[in-house]
Amino acid sequence: MPQLIVKTADRPADKVFLSRLRTTIGRSARSDICIPDAFASRLHAEVRQEGDAYWLLDLGSANGTRYNGSQVSMPIPLTTGGEIQIGETVIVFEDEKSRTNQNATLISDNTEALDPSMTISFSRLTNPTAEVLKSHYSTRTDLLGLISKVGLALLSSSGLDETLNQVASLVFETVPAERCVIMLQDEKAEGGMKISVARVRGKDERIEEVRISRTVMDEVMKNGKSVLTSDAQHDPRYASQTMSLLGIRSVLAVPLSVSQTKIFGIIYADSPTHEATFTEEHLNILTTLASVAAIRVENATLLE
């Protein structure tokens, strides 16, 4: 279970498990976490659970709240190891399931030719975000909010692992995926791709092995296209034995890139359920998320 480790002056660290949807922090005894800090307001901040993600909010405190050194002005997603600072008190967020999965093995399967009647494969857009916003989808206003939310969320990230886990949390929040995998190019890895994040919605255990269609990967990495299939079980591109065994029904895959010629990763999401079939709007949302996140991910990669 996720927890907060509270570190105050002259007192041993205290662990508080996040068993509620909202956990308040402040100087008042009414707060769920009472901190004896003169610089803390009575109700200073709160940690709120939204789906699989945990968010930090400042409750209009007098002296402000910082997360990884940055002032908190809007809700910010928490990632394991992140530090909340209230006055002289430091609170560390720990969530084992959000740690990067270093042990996942990528297994790609070869599949047959593409069937355009069952799959949408979009050519790479010159400016994905701008082009999507020009479209007439009902989510246009939501996409504008998503751009702002992704940008603000990633401002607080302090490294590549944290950035990628924040991106995965945003994927679960914005599309009905059961699994999210983020892969980055790595010349030393088999097949030239390395799994950086592999998570299942609402589950703590690590994914030891990730099986993804090679055709999907090539369509994104080599052809620079965003891919959507609403029925992978019967799509000849992805109707491999692996897809059948895993029961994967819907697939989304979008490129991580900062230019048309430089694609350095993939955000992949899938779902086995009929109720969570992906639509073109979901693809546009994920493409927008990826285009906003790509610059931050590349910068974090260069700093590693």
ZAVO-958938 format. One record per residue: residue in three letters; x, y, z of N, C-alpha, C, O in turn. Coordinates in steps of 0.2 Angstrom, whole numbers, plus 5000, padded with zeros to 4 digits. Example, Ala and Ser with C-alpha at 12.3 -4.5 7.8 and 13.67 -1.06 7.14 Angstrom:
% ZAVO-958938
domar,nu,nv,nw,cau,cav,caw,cu,cv,cw,ou,ov,ow
ALA,5066,4972,5039,5062,4978,5039,5066,4984,5039,5071,4983,5042
SER,5064,4989,5035,5068,4995,5036,5064,5000,5039,5067,5006,5040
***
This chain:
% ZAVO-958938
domar,nu,nv,nw,cau,cav,caw,cu,cv,cw,ou,ov,ow
MET,5004,4994,5000,5000,5000,5000,5004,5006,5000,5009,5006,5004
PRO,5003,5011,4996,5007,5018,4996,5007,5021,5003,5002,5020,5007
GLN,5012,5024,5004,5013,5027,5011,5017,5034,5010,5020,5035,5006
LEU,5016,5038,5016,5020,5044,5016,5025,5043,5022,5023,5041,5028
ILE,5031,5045,5021,5036,5044,5027,5037,5052,5029,5040,5056,5025
VAL,5035,5053,5035,5035,5060,5038,5042,5061,5042,5043,5057,5047
LYS,5046,5066,5040,5052,5067,5043,5052,5074,5046,5052,5079,5042
THR,5052,5075,5053,5052,5081,5056,5058,5082,5060,5061,5077,5062
ALA,5060,5088,5062,5066,5089,5066,5065,5086,5073,5060,5086,5076
ASP,5070,5083,5075,5071,5080,5082,5066,5074,5084,5064,5073,5089
ARG,5063,5071,5078,5058,5066,5079,5060,5060,5074,5062,5062,5069
PRO,5059,5054,5076,5060,5049,5071,5055,5049,5066,5049,5051,5067
ALA,5057,5046,5060,5052,5046,5054,5046,5042,5056,5046,5037,5059
ASP,5040,5045,5053,5034,5041,5055,5031,5039,5048,5031,5043,5043
LYS,5028,5033,5047,5025,5030,5041,5018,5031,5042,5015,5028,5047
VAL,5015,5033,5037,5007,5034,5037,5005,5031,5030,5006,5033,5025
PHE,5001,5025,5031,4998,5022,5025,4992,5026,5022,4988,5028,5026
LEU,4992,5026,5015,4987,5030,5012,4981,5026,5011,4980,5023,5005
SER,4977,5025,5016,4971,5020,5015,4964,5024,5014,4959,5021,5013
ARG,4965,5031,5013,4959,5035,5012,4960,5038,5005,4965,5038,5002
LEU,4954,5040,5002,4954,5043,4996,4957,5050,4996,4961,5053,4992
ARG,4956,5053,5002,4959,5060,5004,4963,5060,5010,4960,5058,5015
THR,4969,5062,5010,4973,5062,5017,4975,5069,5018,4979,5072,5014
THR,4973,5073,5023,4975,5080,5024,4981,5080,5028,4982,5076,5032
ILE,4985,5085,5027,4991,5087,5031,4991,5094,5033,4989,5098,5030
GLY,4993,5095,5040,4993,5101,5043,4994,5101,5050,4996,5096,5053
ARG,4994,5107,5053,4996,5108,5060,4990,5107,5065,4991,5105,5070
SER,4984,5107,5062,4978,5105,5066,4978,5098,5068,4980,5094,5064
ALA,4975,5097,5074,4974,5090,5076,4969,5086,5072,4968,5080,5072
ARG,4965,5090,5068,4960,5088,5064,4963,5085,5057,4959,5081,5054
SER,4969,5087,5056,4972,5084,5050,4973,5077,5051,4975,5074,5056
ASP,4973,5073,5045,4975,5066,5045,4982,5065,5047,4983,5060,5051
ILE,4986,5069,5045,4993,5069,5047,4995,5076,5050,4995,5081,5047
CYS,4995,5076,5057,4997,5082,5060,5004,5083,5061,5008,5079,5064
ILE,5007,5088,5059,5014,5090,5059,5015,5096,5063,5012,5101,5062
PRO,5020,5095,5068,5021,5101,5073,5026,5106,5070,5032,5106,5072
ASP,5024,5109,5065,5029,5114,5061,5026,5121,5061,5020,5122,5059
ALA,5029,5125,5064,5027,5132,5064,5025,5135,5058,5021,5140,5057
PHE,5028,5133,5052,5027,5136,5046,5021,5132,5042,5020,5134,5036
ALA,5018,5127,5045,5013,5124,5042,5006,5127,5044,5005,5130,5050
SER,5001,5128,5039,4995,5130,5041,4991,5125,5044,4993,5119,5044
ARG,4985,5126,5047,4981,5121,5051,4979,5116,5046,4980,5110,5047
LEU,4976,5118,5040,4975,5113,5035,4979,5115,5029,4977,5120,5025
HIS,4985,5112,5028,4990,5114,5023,4989,5111,5016,4989,5115,5011
ALA,4989,5105,5016,4989,5101,5010,4985,5095,5010,4984,5093,5016
GLU,4984,5092,5005,4981,5085,5005,4984,5081,4999,4986,5083,4994
VAL,4984,5074,5000,4985,5069,4995,4979,5066,4993,4975,5063,4998
ARG,4977,5066,4987,4971,5063,4985,4972,5057,4980,4976,5058,4975
GLN,4968,5052,4981,4969,5046,4976,4964,5047,4971,4958,5048,4972
GLU,4966,5046,4965,4962,5047,4959,4963,5041,4954,4968,5041,4951
GLY,4959,5035,4955,4961,5029,4951,4967,5026,4954,4968,5025,4960
ASP,4972,5025,4949,4979,5022,4952,4984,5027,4954,4989,5026,4956
ALA,4982,5034,4953,4987,5039,4954,4985,5043,4960,4980,5043,4963
TYR,4991,5046,4963,4990,5050,4969,4992,5057,4968,4998,5058,4965
TRP,4988,5062,4970,4990,5069,4968,4991,5073,4974,4987,5072,4979
LEU,4995,5078,4974,4996,5082,4979,4993,5089,4978,4994,5092,4972
LEU,4989,5092,4983,4986,5098,4982,4988,5103,4988,4988,5100,4993
ASP,4989,5109,4986,4990,5114,4992,4983,5117,4993,4980,5119,4989
LEU,4981,5117,5000,4975,5120,5002,4975,5127,5003,4971,5129,5008
GLY,4978,5131,5000,4978,5138,5001,4982,5140,5007,4981,5145,5010
SER,4988,5136,5008,4992,5138,5014,4995,5144,5014,4996,5147,5008
ALA,4997,5147,5019,5001,5153,5020,5008,5153,5017,5010,5158,5014
ASN,5011,5148,5018,5018,5148,5016,5020,5143,5010,5026,5142,5008
GLY,5015,5140,5008,5016,5136,5002,5018,5129,5003,5020,5127,5008
THR,5018,5125,4998,5020,5118,4998,5025,5117,4992,5023,5120,4986
ARG,5030,5113,4993,5035,5112,4988,5035,5104,4986,5034,5100,4991
TYR,5036,5102,4980,5037,5095,4978,5043,5095,4974,5043,5098,4968
ASN,5048,5091,4976,5054,5090,4973,5057,5097,4972,5060,5098,4966
GLY,5056,5102,4976,5059,5108,4976,5055,5114,4972,5057,5119,4972
SER,5050,5111,4969,5046,5116,4965,5039,5118,4969,5036,5114,4972
GLN,5037,5124,4968,5031,5127,4971,5025,5123,4969,5024,5123,4962
VAL,5021,5121,4973,5014,5118,4971,5009,5123,4970,5007,5126,4975
SER,5007,5124,4964,5002,5129,4962,4995,5126,4960,4990,5129,4960
MET,4996,5120,4957,4991,5116,4954,4992,5108,4957,4997,5107,4959
PRO,4987,5104,4956,4988,5097,4958,4993,5094,4954,4994,5095,4948
ILE,4997,5090,4958,5003,5087,4955,5003,5080,4956,5002,5078,4962
PRO,5004,5075,4951,5005,5068,4953,5011,5066,4957,5016,5069,4955
LEU,5010,5062,4961,5016,5059,4965,5019,5053,4962,5015,5049,4960
THR,5025,5053,4963,5029,5047,4961,5033,5044,4966,5035,5048,4970
THR,5035,5038,4967,5038,5035,4972,5045,5039,4973,5049,5040,4968
GLY,5047,5041,4979,5053,5044,4981,5052,5052,4980,5057,5055,4982
GLY,5046,5054,4978,5045,5061,4978,5045,5064,4985,5042,5061,4989
GLU,5048,5070,4985,5048,5074,4992,5043,5080,4992,5044,5084,4988
ILE,5039,5080,4997,5034,5085,4999,5038,5089,5004,5039,5086,5009
GLN,5038,5096,5004,5041,5100,5009,5036,5105,5011,5033,5109,5007
ILE,5034,5105,5018,5030,5109,5021,5034,5112,5027,5035,5109,5032
GLY,5036,5119,5026,5040,5122,5031,5047,5118,5032,5050,5117,5027
GLU,5048,5116,5038,5054,5112,5039,5053,5104,5039,5057,5100,5040
THR,5047,5102,5037,5045,5095,5037,5046,5092,5030,5043,5096,5025
VAL,5049,5087,5029,5049,5083,5023,5045,5077,5023,5046,5073,5028
ILE,5041,5076,5018,5037,5070,5018,5038,5066,5011,5038,5069,5006
VAL,5040,5060,5012,5042,5056,5006,5036,5051,5004,5034,5048,5008
PHE,5035,5051,4997,5029,5047,4995,5033,5041,4993,5037,5041,4989
GLU,5030,5035,4995,5033,5028,4993,5027,5024,4990,5022,5023,4993
ASP,5028,5022,4984,5023,5017,4981,5026,5012,4977,5029,5014,4971
GLU,5027,5006,4979,5031,5001,4976,5029,4999,4969,5033,4998,4965
LYS,5022,5000,4968,5020,4998,4961,5022,5003,4956,5022,5001,4950
SER,5024,5009,4958,5025,5014,4953,5033,5014,4951,5035,5018,4947
ARG,5037,5010,4954,5044,5009,4953,5045,5007,4946,5041,5002,4943
THR,5050,5009,4942,5051,5006,4936,5053,4999,4936,5056,4997,4940
ASN,5050,4995,4931,5051,4988,4931,5057,4987,4927,5057,4987,4921
GLN,5063,4985,4931,5069,4984,4928,5069,4977,4925,5074,4975,4921
ASN,5065,4972,4927,5066,4965,4925,5061,4963,4920,5061,4957,4918
ALA,5057,4967,4917,5052,4965,4912,5056,4963,4905,5061,4967,4903
THR,5054,4958,4902,5058,4956,4896,5053,4957,4890,5047,4955,4891
LEU,5055,4960,4885,5051,4961,4879,5052,4955,4874,5057,4953,4872
ILE,5046,4953,4872,5045,4948,4867,5041,4950,4862,5035,4951,4863
SER,5044,4951,4856,5040,4953,4850,5038,4947,4846,5042,4943,4844
ASP,5032,4948,4843,5029,4942,4839,5028,4945,4832,5026,4951,4831
ASN,5030,4941,4827,5029,4943,4820,5022,4941,4818,5019,4935,4819
THR,5018,4946,4814,5011,4944,4812,5011,4946,4805,5015,4948,4802
GLU,5005,4945,4802,5004,4945,4795,5002,4952,4793,5003,4957,4797
ALA,5000,4953,4787,4999,4960,4784,4993,4963,4788,4990,4960,4791
LEU,4993,4970,4786,4988,4974,4790,4981,4974,4786,4981,4973,4780
ASP,4976,4974,4790,4970,4975,4788,4966,4981,4789,4964,4982,4795
PRO,4966,4986,4784,4964,4993,4786,4957,4993,4788,4954,4998,4791
SER,4953,4988,4786,4946,4988,4788,4945,4987,4796,4940,4989,4799
MET,4950,4985,4799,4949,4983,4806,4954,4988,4810,4954,4988,4817
THR,4958,4992,4807,4963,4996,4810,4964,5003,4807,4963,5004,4801
ILE,4965,5008,4812,4966,5014,4809,4974,5016,4811,4976,5014,4816
SER,4977,5018,4805,4984,5019,4806,4986,5026,4803,4985,5027,4797
PHE,4987,5031,4807,4987,5038,4805,4995,5039,4803,4999,5038,4807
SER,4995,5043,4798,5002,5046,4796,5004,5051,4801,5000,5054,4805
ARG,5011,5051,4802,5013,5056,4807,5011,5063,4805,5012,5065,4799
LEU,5009,5067,4810,5007,5074,4809,5013,5078,4810,5017,5077,4814
THR,5013,5084,4806,5019,5089,4807,5019,5092,4814,5024,5092,4817
ASN,5013,5093,4816,5012,5096,4823,5006,5092,4826,5000,5094,4826
PRO,5007,5086,4829,5001,5082,4832,4996,5086,4836,4990,5085,4835
THR,4999,5090,4841,4995,5093,4845,4990,5098,4842,4984,5099,4843
ALA,4993,5102,4837,4990,5107,4834,4984,5104,4829,4979,5107,4829
GLU,4986,5099,4826,4982,5096,4821,4976,5092,4825,4970,5093,4822
VAL,4977,5089,4830,4971,5086,4834,4967,5092,4837,4961,5090,4836
LEU,4969,5097,4839,4965,5102,4841,4961,5106,4836,4955,5109,4837
LYS,4963,5105,4830,4959,5108,4824,4953,5103,4822,4948,5105,4819
SER,4953,5097,4825,4948,5092,4823,4941,5094,4827,4941,5098,4831
HIS,4936,5091,4825,4930,5092,4828,4927,5087,4833,4921,5085,4833
TYR,4932,5084,4837,4930,5079,4842,4927,5083,4848,4928,5088,4850
SER,4923,5079,4852,4919,5081,4857,4924,5083,4863,4923,5086,4868
THR,4930,5080,4863,4935,5080,4868,4940,5086,4867,4945,5087,4870
ARG,4938,5091,4862,4943,5096,4861,4945,5100,4867,4951,5102,4868
THR,4940,5102,4871,4941,5106,4877,4945,5102,4882,4949,5104,4885
ASP,4943,5096,4882,4947,5091,4887,4954,5090,4885,4959,5090,4889
LEU,4955,5091,4878,4962,5090,4876,4966,5096,4878,4972,5095,4879
LEU,4963,5102,4878,4967,5108,4880,4969,5107,4887,4974,5109,4889
GLY,4964,5105,4891,4965,5104,4898,4971,5099,4899,4975,5099,4904
LEU,4971,5093,4895,4976,5088,4896,4983,5091,4894,4987,5089,4898
ILE,4983,5095,4889,4990,5098,4887,4993,5102,4893,4998,5101,4895
SER,4988,5106,4896,4990,5110,4902,4992,5105,4908,4997,5106,4912
LYS,4988,5100,4909,4989,5095,4915,4996,5091,4914,4999,5091,4919
VAL,4997,5089,4908,5003,5085,4907,5009,5090,4908,5014,5087,4911
GLY,5009,5096,4905,5015,5100,4906,5016,5102,4913,5022,5102,4915
LEU,5011,5103,4917,5012,5105,4924,5014,5099,4928,5018,5099,4932
ALA,5011,5093,4927,5013,5087,4930,5021,5085,4929,5024,5083,4934
LEU,5023,5086,4923,5030,5084,4922,5035,5089,4924,5041,5088,4924
LEU,5033,5095,4926,5037,5100,4928,5041,5098,4935,5046,5100,4936
SER,5037,5094,4939,5040,5092,4945,5044,5086,4945,5047,5085,4950
SER,5044,5083,4939,5048,5077,4939,5056,5078,4939,5058,5083,4937
SER,5059,5074,4943,5066,5075,4944,5071,5070,4940,5077,5071,4941
GLY,5069,5066,4936,5073,5061,4933,5069,5057,4928,5063,5058,4927
LEU,5072,5053,4924,5069,5049,4919,5064,5044,4921,5058,5044,4919
ASP,5066,5040,4927,5061,5036,4929,5055,5039,4932,5049,5036,4931
GLU,5056,5044,4935,5050,5048,4938,5045,5051,4933,5039,5050,4933
THR,5049,5053,4927,5045,5056,4922,5041,5051,4918,5035,5052,4917
LEU,5044,5045,4917,5040,5040,4913,5035,5037,4917,5029,5035,4915
ASN,5036,5036,4924,5030,5034,4928,5024,5039,4929,5019,5037,4929
GLN,5026,5045,4929,5021,5050,4928,5017,5050,4922,5011,5050,4922
VAL,5020,5049,4916,5017,5048,4910,5012,5042,4910,5007,5042,4908
ALA,5015,5036,4913,5010,5030,4913,5004,5032,4918,4999,5029,4916
SER,5005,5035,4923,4999,5037,4927,4994,5041,4923,4988,5040,4924
LEU,4997,5046,4919,4992,5050,4915,4989,5046,4910,4983,5047,4908
VAL,4992,5041,4907,4989,5036,4902,4983,5033,4906,4977,5032,4903
PHE,4984,5030,4912,4978,5026,4915,4973,5031,4917,4967,5029,4917
GLU,4974,5037,4918,4969,5042,4920,4965,5045,4914,4959,5046,4914
THR,4968,5044,4908,4965,5047,4902,4962,5042,4897,4957,5044,4893
VAL,4964,5036,4897,4961,5031,4892,4960,5025,4896,4963,5023,4901
PRO,4955,5021,4894,4953,5015,4898,4957,5009,4897,4955,5003,4895
ALA,4964,5010,4898,4969,5004,4897,4969,5000,4903,4969,5003,4909
GLU,4971,4994,4902,4972,4989,4908,4980,4988,4908,4982,4987,4914
ARG,4983,4990,4903,4991,4989,4903,4994,4995,4900,4992,4997,4894
CYS,4999,4997,4902,5003,5003,4899,5010,5001,4899,5013,4999,4904
VAL,5013,5001,4893,5021,5000,4892,5024,5005,4889,5021,5008,4884
ILE,5029,5008,4891,5033,5013,4888,5040,5010,4886,5044,5008,4891
MET,5042,5010,4880,5048,5008,4878,5052,5013,4875,5050,5018,4871
LEU,5059,5013,4876,5063,5018,4873,5069,5014,4869,5070,5009,4870
GLN,5071,5018,4864,5077,5015,4860,5083,5014,4864,5085,5018,4868
ASP,5086,5008,4863,5092,5006,4866,5096,5002,4862,5094,4996,4861
GLU,5102,5004,4859,5106,5000,4855,5108,4994,4858,5109,4989,4854
LYS,5109,4994,4864,5112,4988,4868,5106,4982,4869,5108,4977,4870
ALA,5100,4984,4869,5095,4980,4870,5093,4975,4864,5094,4977,4858
GLU,5091,4969,4865,5089,4965,4860,5083,4968,4856,5078,4970,4859
GLY,5084,4969,4849,5078,4972,4845,5079,4979,4845,5075,4983,4842
GLY,5084,4982,4849,5084,4989,4849,5080,4993,4853,5080,4999,4853
MET,5075,4990,4857,5070,4993,4861,5071,4990,4869,5072,4984,4870
LYS,5070,4995,4873,5071,4993,4880,5064,4995,4884,5062,5001,4883
ILE,5061,4991,4888,5055,4992,4892,5058,4997,4898,5062,4994,4902
SER,5055,5003,4898,5057,5007,4904,5051,5007,4909,5053,5008,4915
VAL,5045,5006,4907,5039,5006,4912,5035,5000,4909,5033,5000,4903
ALA,5032,4996,4914,5027,4991,4912,5023,4990,4918,5025,4987,4923
ARG,5016,4993,4917,5012,4993,4923,5005,4990,4921,5003,4991,4915
VAL,5002,4987,4926,4995,4985,4925,4990,4989,4930,4992,4990,4936
ARG,4985,4991,4927,4980,4995,4931,4978,4992,4938,4976,4986,4938
GLY,4980,4995,4943,4977,4993,4950,4981,4987,4953,4978,4984,4958
LYS,4987,4985,4950,4990,4979,4952,4997,4981,4955,5000,4985,4951
ASP,5000,4978,4960,5006,4980,4963,5012,4975,4960,5017,4978,4960
GLU,5010,4969,4958,5015,4965,4956,5019,4967,4949,5016,4970,4945
ARG,5025,4965,4949,5029,4967,4943,5027,4963,4937,5025,4957,4938
ILE,5028,4965,4931,5027,4962,4925,5033,4959,4923,5038,4963,4921
GLU,5034,4952,4923,5041,4949,4922,5042,4949,4914,5048,4949,4912
GLU,5037,4948,4910,5037,4947,4903,5032,4951,4899,5026,4951,4901
VAL,5034,4955,4894,5029,4959,4890,5029,4956,4883,5035,4957,4880
ARG,5024,4954,4880,5023,4952,4874,5019,4957,4869,5014,4959,4871
ILE,5023,4960,4864,5019,4965,4860,5021,4963,4853,5026,4961,4851
SER,5016,4964,4848,5017,4963,4841,5022,4967,4838,5023,4973,4839
ARG,5027,4963,4835,5032,4967,4831,5029,4971,4826,5032,4977,4825
THR,5024,4969,4823,5021,4974,4818,5019,4980,4821,5019,4986,4817
VAL,5016,4980,4827,5014,4987,4830,5020,4991,4831,5020,4997,4830
MET,5025,4988,4834,5032,4992,4835,5035,4995,4829,5037,5000,4829
ASP,5035,4991,4823,5037,4993,4817,5033,4999,4814,5036,5004,4811
GLU,5027,4998,4815,5022,5003,4812,5023,5010,4815,5023,5015,4812
VAL,5025,5010,4822,5026,5016,4826,5033,5018,4824,5034,5024,4823
MET,5038,5014,4826,5045,5016,4826,5048,5017,4819,5052,5022,4817
LYS,5046,5013,4814,5049,5014,4807,5045,5018,4802,5047,5022,4798
ASN,5038,5018,4803,5034,5022,4799,5031,5028,4802,5028,5032,4799
GLY,5032,5029,4809,5031,5035,4812,5023,5036,4813,5021,5042,4813
LYS,5019,5031,4813,5012,5031,4814,5009,5029,4820,5012,5026,4824
SER,5004,5032,4822,5000,5031,4828,4995,5025,4826,4992,5025,4821
VAL,4994,5020,4830,4990,5014,4828,4985,5013,4833,4985,5014,4839
LEU,4979,5011,4831,4973,5010,4835,4970,5003,4831,4969,5003,4825
THR,4969,4998,4835,4964,4993,4833,4959,4991,4838,4961,4991,4844
SER,4953,4991,4836,4948,4990,4841,4946,4982,4842,4942,4981,4846
ASP,4949,4978,4838,4948,4971,4839,4954,4967,4837,4955,4964,4831
ALA,4959,4967,4841,4965,4964,4840,4965,4956,4839,4969,4953,4836
GLN,4959,4953,4842,4958,4946,4842,4957,4944,4834,4959,4938,4833
HIS,4954,4948,4830,4953,4946,4823,4956,4950,4818,4955,4949,4812
ASP,4961,4955,4820,4965,4959,4816,4971,4954,4814,4975,4953,4818
PRO,4972,4953,4807,4977,4949,4805,4984,4951,4807,4989,4948,4807
ARG,4985,4958,4808,4991,4961,4810,4993,4958,4817,4999,4957,4818
TYR,4988,4958,4821,4990,4956,4828,4987,4950,4830,4988,4948,4836
ALA,4984,4946,4826,4981,4940,4828,4986,4934,4829,4985,4928,4826
SER,4991,4935,4833,4996,4931,4834,4994,4926,4840,4989,4928,4843
GLN,4998,4921,4841,4996,4916,4847,4996,4920,4853,4992,4919,4858
THR,5001,4925,4854,5002,4929,4860,4996,4933,4861,4993,4933,4867
MET,4993,4936,4856,4987,4940,4857,4981,4936,4859,4977,4938,4864
SER,4981,4930,4857,4975,4926,4858,4976,4923,4865,4971,4923,4869
LEU,4982,4922,4868,4983,4919,4874,4981,4925,4879,4978,4923,4885
LEU,4983,4931,4878,4983,4936,4883,4975,4939,4882,4973,4943,4887
GLY,4972,4937,4877,4965,4940,4877,4965,4947,4875,4960,4950,4877
ILE,4970,4950,4872,4970,4957,4871,4965,4959,4865,4965,4956,4860
ARG,4961,4964,4866,4956,4965,4862,4957,4972,4858,4957,4973,4852
SER,4959,4977,4862,4960,4984,4860,4967,4986,4861,4970,4985,4866
VAL,4970,4989,4856,4977,4991,4856,4978,4999,4854,4975,5001,4849
LEU,4982,5002,4858,4984,5009,4856,4992,5009,4856,4995,5007,4861
ALA,4995,5013,4851,5002,5013,4851,5004,5020,4848,5002,5021,4842
VAL,5007,5024,4851,5009,5031,4848,5017,5032,4849,5020,5029,4854
PRO,5020,5036,4845,5027,5037,4845,5028,5043,4850,5025,5047,4851
LEU,5034,5042,4853,5037,5047,4857,5043,5050,4853,5048,5047,4851
SER,5042,5057,4851,5047,5060,4846,5046,5068,4847,5041,5070,4849
VAL,5052,5071,4845,5052,5078,4845,5052,5081,4838,5052,5087,4837
SER,5053,5077,4833,5053,5079,4826,5050,5073,4822,5050,5067,4824
GLN,5049,5074,4816,5047,5069,4811,5052,5064,4810,5050,5058,4808
THR,5058,5066,4810,5063,5061,4809,5067,5057,4815,5070,5053,4814
LYS,5065,5060,4821,5068,5057,4827,5063,5054,4831,5060,5057,4835
ILE,5061,5047,4831,5057,5044,4835,5061,5040,4840,5065,5035,4838
PHE,5060,5041,4846,5065,5038,4851,5061,5033,4856,5064,5030,4860
GLY,5054,5032,4855,5051,5028,4860,5044,5027,4858,5041,5029,4853
ILE,5040,5023,4862,5033,5021,4860,5029,5021,4867,5032,5018,4872
ILE,5023,5024,4867,5019,5023,4872,5013,5018,4870,5010,5019,4865
TYR,5013,5012,4873,5008,5006,4871,5003,5005,4876,5005,5005,4882
ALA,4997,5004,4874,4992,5003,4879,4987,4998,4876,4986,4998,4870
ASP,4985,4993,4880,4980,4988,4878,4975,4986,4883,4975,4988,4889
SER,4970,4983,4881,4964,4981,4885,4961,4975,4883,4960,4974,4877
PRO,4959,4970,4887,4956,4964,4885,4949,4964,4885,4946,4959,4883
THR,4946,4969,4888,4938,4969,4889,4935,4972,4883,4937,4976,4879
HIS,4928,4970,4882,4924,4972,4877,4922,4979,4879,4921,4984,4875
GLU,4921,4980,4885,4918,4987,4888,4923,4993,4887,4921,4998,4886
ALA,4930,4991,4886,4935,4996,4886,4938,4996,4879,4944,4998,4878
THR,4934,4995,4874,4936,4996,4867,4939,5003,4866,4935,5008,4867
PHE,4945,5004,4863,4947,5010,4861,4944,5013,4855,4942,5010,4851
THR,4944,5020,4855,4941,5024,4849,4946,5028,4847,4951,5029,4849
GLU,4944,5032,4841,4948,5037,4838,4950,5042,4843,4955,5045,4843
GLU,4945,5044,4847,4946,5049,4852,4951,5047,4857,4956,5052,4859
HIS,4951,5041,4859,4957,5039,4864,4963,5039,4860,4968,5041,4864
LEU,4964,5038,4854,4970,5038,4850,4973,5045,4850,4979,5047,4851
ASN,4968,5050,4849,4970,5057,4849,4972,5060,4856,4977,5063,4856
ILE,4969,5057,4861,4971,5059,4868,4978,5057,4869,4982,5060,4872
LEU,4979,5050,4867,4986,5047,4869,4991,5051,4864,4997,5052,4867
THR,4990,5052,4858,4994,5056,4854,4996,5062,4856,5002,5065,4856
THR,4991,5066,4859,4992,5073,4862,4997,5072,4868,5001,5076,4869
LEU,4995,5067,4872,4999,5066,4879,5006,5065,4877,5011,5068,4880
ALA,5007,5061,4872,5014,5059,4870,5018,5065,4867,5024,5065,4868
SER,5015,5069,4863,5018,5074,4860,5020,5080,4865,5025,5083,4864
VAL,5016,5080,4870,5018,5085,4875,5023,5082,4880,5028,5086,4882
ALA,5023,5076,4881,5028,5073,4886,5034,5071,4883,5039,5071,4886
ALA,5035,5071,4876,5041,5069,4873,5047,5073,4874,5052,5071,4875
ILE,5046,5080,4874,5051,5084,4875,5054,5083,4882,5060,5083,4883
ARG,5050,5083,4887,5052,5082,4894,5056,5075,4895,5061,5074,4898
VAL,5053,5070,4891,5056,5063,4892,5063,5063,4889,5068,5060,4891
GLU,5064,5067,4883,5070,5067,4879,5075,5071,4884,5081,5069,4884
ASN,5073,5076,4887,5078,5080,4891,5080,5076,4897,5086,5076,4899
ALA,5075,5072,4900,5077,5068,4906,5082,5062,4903,5086,5061,4907
THR,5081,5060,4897,5085,5055,4895,5092,5057,4894,5097,5054,4895
LEU,5093,5063,4891,5100,5066,4890,5103,5068,4896,5110,5068,4897
LEU,5100,5069,4902,5103,5070,4908,5105,5064,4912,5108,5064,4917
GLU,5103,5058,4910,5104,5052,4913,5112,5050,4913,5114,5045,4915
***
